[in-house]
Amino acid sequence: MKTDLDHLPSQKQRELQHVVRVLFEEFEREIGLATQPWKKRGRILKVVLYGSYARGDWVDDAVGGYKSDYDILVVVNDTKLTDPIEYWGKADDRLMRDATINEALSAPVNFIVHDLADVNDQLTHGRPFFVDIAQQGIALYEAEGFELTTPRVLPPGEALAEAETHFNRWFSSASDFVRLAQMATSEKMANKAAFLLHQAAEQLYHCTLLTLTLYSPKSHRLNFLRSHAEEVASDLIAAWPRSDKVSRRRFEFLRQAYVNARYSPHYEISDEELNWLGERVAELQALVKAVCEKRLAPRD
């Protein structure tokens, strides 16, 4: 795996060193008082930069408001250590603060955690997402003696059949949520409509990722899923205007709806805001349909 970051500005290289340091510090805090033998043996084996910053085609559009995230794969030695809440929640919170409040990072950080056996299994089965990481990723940290397996070449017909299965399942489910959100909106059930729109958007992003890469992170975090989906299908960026505070604030309403629209008495959304979100999710639905159908189209 490559280790060279010379294509990145020195500031970006320093920021990535900071990201690695935070991941190790917070992980070691989580297992530092462990008594179970398996947890005491817990290790980070690899920290890998993938996506646009690894390839060198990242975007930082000051006018349009879109910027690429740092995409990181953390590889650990035990599948139990991949739990995002128990072991990685504090690292995620700290990195989010560093990108938004402390200004220690010029781009948000999205990281996924898998154990080495799972990564190698994904490579053995030729999953494009992991194959791309193995081929294009840059190791920010690697422990010795833990190699990635040689990726399998997934036959195009097999990949296409799996992608079509994912599309049929997830796009249909997302469309159901769109219709339910429209019904809830018409019945003036604003909070329920906001939650249903969140579910529609979430499933549309899972649909995109599974159809295009045969992999999607197991997450409900909409900004996290949006970043991953836009990384592999840049056409989806158009669904969410970012150049003005109003649009960014309204997306935040949608992001928060997964929990707050159901449980918080303080969550309120106006008819105007709800209708705007409905329009943007409908646009996202159309864009997802287009990019997925392009992937599934017969090739000469």
Disulfide bonds with the S-S distance in Angstrom:
none
